[in-house]
Amino acid sequence: MWAHRLIAPYRFEQIEVPEPTEDRLTAGQVLLRFAAAGVCGSDMPAFRGAQGRLPGDDGAGAAEKAGFPIHEIVGEVTASRHPQHRPGDRVVGWASGFDGLMEQVVSDGDGLAGYDPALTPAQAVGLQPLACVLYAVEQLPDLAGRHVAVIGQGSIGLLFSAVAKAAGARRVTGVDPVDRAGVAASFGVDTAVRSTSDRWLRHLDTDDRPEIVIEAVGHQVATLSHAIEAVAPGGTVFYFGVPDDDSYPISMRTMLRNNLTLISGVTQDRRRMLTAADRFAAQHPDLLGHYVTHVFGHHQAQDAFELAARPEPGRVKIAMVA
């Protein structure tokens, strides 16, 4: 069967690998036939050749692991040892081994759920990141009537903007150095700020500070500090962006004096949240159409990742399909 692997920084190759068999499955696992996958910002360090901490990411020049680093997956169940999944089911969710870029994928069934069959596989890709955003918003105070700022208006940040607006946010401010004016309104952004987070912070009106700030960038230290400095006294910061470093220096004096709350964490209750994402998408039928902006064939993985690594104003979510 086909699979892709990273063999050097910024370089995929397509290879043939043995097909997994049903007897390989352990309790709770399913075997999926690839239908579609999404490129996530958290995949970019691996694409650049950075050494990760996931099992199997041990190549000399890059990960060299078949299917790596894709985790956003849509597929058809071909075999199952999970009580909620049957052969023939179309599911979306997590490729638990971060090896979803191959023809057949073994994954944990607790990270998968069915989806509305009216969605194309490419559209269904958006349900996995949407599930993550919905779970994060569950951890926040009620957003109704509040000013919410989202630092980073890529594929995750725009979903946060849309969900915040749907939750009744009085105002949503989106901050990104890439010009998102052409897509901002489709995701509920009231004020699209084309700026880096440090410049936005320096020009922020002290009487107009957001009560909630979501850091949706990751992979750097500074943006979390900017979020903490920007939020209003008594406010909440959610750090969603994936950290590349173990330790992040922040101003505890600011946290203390301003009575701030800092929240972070990974998505739990994955099947429940995928179902919630499917329901949210049904209630907002235009969302996924605006969200998935570029679709490639799986054999174009190199092109898909190259586009993902290059900021483009009109590019939101990239999907790859069988």
Secondary structure, DSSP 4 states (H G I P E B T S, - for coil): -EEEEEEETTEEEEEE-PPP-GGGPPTTEEEEEEEEEE--GGGHHHHTT----STT---SSS---TTTT--EEEEEEEEE-STT--TT-EEEEE-TTS--SBSEEEEEGGGEEE--TTS-HHHHTTHHHHHHHHHHHHTSPP-TT-EEEEE--SHHHHHHHHHHHHTT-SEEEEEESS--HHHHGGGT-SEEEES-HHHHHHT--GGG--SEEEE---SSSHHHHHHHHHSPTT-EEEE-SPPSSS-----HHHHHHTT-EEEE----SHHHHHHHHHHHHHHSTTHHHHHEEEEEEGGGHHHHHHHHTS--TT--EEEEE-
